Amino acid sequence: MSIFEKKEQNLNLLIDKLNSLSLSYSHPNYELEKIRIEKNELANKKKEIEKKNQELIREHKYLREKINKLQLEVNKKNEFEDKFNQDIDDLSQETEKLVSEIDKWQM
């Protein structure tokens, strides 16, 4: 379980406990109001954290896709470079053969 999930679970438990409080307790009204305010603050923080988490998930997905695209580009460039190097090697070998043939004819 991730830290975020654990915190969310704890926050939900706390919100449930705060919701279960009733006026039947002999708490003064100011304490009840303080608890309601704290409950609302916790609920707002939870919503804010969930929103940030969704933004991070979207950003992570975007960055992962971008990395995959860049990796594909790098792979294509590497393939092109390998082919280019192979072509150069082939041309070099052909040149060496031609030079060798020219040397034979000149002798």
C-alpha positions as CSV (number, residue, x, y, z in Angstrom):
1,M,0.0,0.0,0.0
2,S,1.4,3.4,-1.0
3,I,1.9,6.2,1.4
4,F,-0.8,8.2,-0.4
5,E,-3.3,5.3,0.0
6,K,-2.5,4.9,3.7
7,K,-2.9,8.6,4.3
8,E,-6.1,8.6,2.4
9,Q,-7.4,5.6,4.4
10,N,-6.5,7.3,7.7
11,L,-8.1,10.5,6.5
12,N,-11.3,8.7,5.6
13,L,-11.4,7.0,9.0
14,L,-11.0,10.3,10.7
15,I,-13.7,11.9,8.6
16,D,-16.0,8.9,9.4
17,K,-15.3,9.3,13.1
18,L,-16.0,13.1,12.9
19,N,-19.2,12.4,11.0
20,S,-20.3,9.9,13.6
21,L,-20.1,12.5,16.4
22,S,-23.5,13.6,17.4
23,L,-24.9,16.3,19.5
24,S,-25.8,13.8,22.2
25,Y,-22.3,14.2,23.6
26,S,-21.9,16.7,26.2
27,H,-19.4,18.7,24.2
28,P,-19.8,22.5,24.3
29,N,-21.0,24.0,21.1
30,Y,-17.6,25.7,20.4
31,E,-15.9,22.3,20.5
32,L,-18.5,20.8,18.1
33,E,-18.0,23.8,15.8
34,K,-14.2,23.3,16.0
35,I,-14.6,19.6,15.1
36,R,-16.8,20.5,12.2
37,I,-14.3,23.1,10.9
38,E,-11.5,20.6,11.3
39,K,-13.6,17.9,9.5
40,N,-14.3,20.4,6.6
41,E,-10.6,21.3,6.4
42,L,-9.6,17.7,6.3
43,A,-12.1,17.0,3.6
44,N,-10.8,20.0,1.6
45,K,-7.3,18.8,2.0
46,K,-8.3,15.4,0.8
47,K,-9.9,16.8,-2.3
48,E,-6.8,19.0,-2.9
49,I,-4.5,16.0,-2.5
50,E,-6.6,13.9,-4.9
51,K,-6.6,16.6,-7.4
52,K,-2.8,17.0,-7.2
53,N,-2.5,13.2,-7.4
54,Q,-4.5,13.1,-10.6
55,E,-2.4,15.9,-12.1
56,L,0.7,14.0,-11.2
57,I,-0.7,10.8,-12.8
58,R,-1.5,12.8,-16.0
59,E,1.9,14.4,-16.1
60,H,3.6,11.0,-15.5
61,K,1.6,9.5,-18.3
62,Y,2.5,12.4,-20.6
63,L,6.2,12.1,-19.7
64,R,6.2,8.4,-20.2
65,E,4.7,8.8,-23.6
66,K,7.3,11.5,-24.5
67,I,10.1,9.2,-23.3
68,N,8.8,6.4,-25.4
69,K,8.6,8.7,-28.5
70,L,12.2,9.9,-27.8
71,Q,13.4,6.3,-27.4
72,L,11.8,5.4,-30.7
73,E,13.6,8.4,-32.4
74,V,16.9,7.4,-30.8
75,N,16.4,3.8,-32.0
76,K,15.6,5.0,-35.6
77,K,18.7,7.3,-35.6
78,N,20.8,4.4,-34.3
79,E,19.5,2.2,-37.1
80,F,20.2,4.9,-39.6
81,E,23.7,5.4,-38.2
82,D,24.4,1.7,-38.3
83,K,23.2,1.5,-41.9
84,F,25.3,4.6,-42.8
85,N,28.4,3.1,-41.2
86,Q,27.8,-0.2,-43.0
87,D,27.5,1.7,-46.3
88,I,30.7,3.5,-45.6
89,D,32.4,0.2,-44.8
90,D,31.1,-1.3,-48.1
91,L,32.3,1.7,-50.1
92,S,35.7,1.5,-48.4
93,Q,36.0,-2.1,-49.3
94,E,35.0,-1.4,-52.9
95,T,37.5,1.4,-53.0
96,E,40.3,-0.9,-51.7
97,K,39.4,-3.5,-54.3
98,L,39.5,-0.8,-57.1
99,V,42.8,0.5,-55.9
100,S,44.1,-3.0,-55.8
101,E,42.9,-3.6,-59.4
102,I,44.4,-0.3,-60.6
103,D,47.7,-1.3,-58.9
104,K,47.6,-4.6,-60.8
105,W,47.0,-2.9,-64.1
106,Q,49.8,-0.5,-63.6
107,M,52.3,-3.2,-63.0
